[in-house]
Amino acid sequence: MSKTTSKFSPEVRERAVRLILDNESQHESRWQAVMSISAKIGCAPQTLNEWVKKVEVDGGKRAGVTTEMADRLKALERENRELRQANEILRKARAYFAMAELDRRSK
């Protein structure tokens, strides 16, 4: 999930993308279709174009990282970061207890 909130529901996104893909042939170019439909739904053309590209990537029609893979990568990076933090805590605890053991032995 992105850090910014979208004012467009998933249903609106799906419908807008479907309109682009279904009506692209009625326009001279995809960009013209994007411009036309984005004006009707009230979003920036670049935003709508990104939605279309993402659907194409997820559907295998365009090269790129799918939403599923991006989510998986993000989860793995989060897990990796948490494990590194846990290892650092354990490393510091080990050093602390080793020093405490040395102090106890020297007395």
Secondary structure by P-SEA (a helix, b strand, c coil): cccccccccaaaaaaaaaaaaaaccccccaaaaaaaaaaaacccaaaaaaaaaaaaaaacccccccaaaaaaaaaaaaaaaaaaaaaaaaaaaaaaaaaaaaaaaac
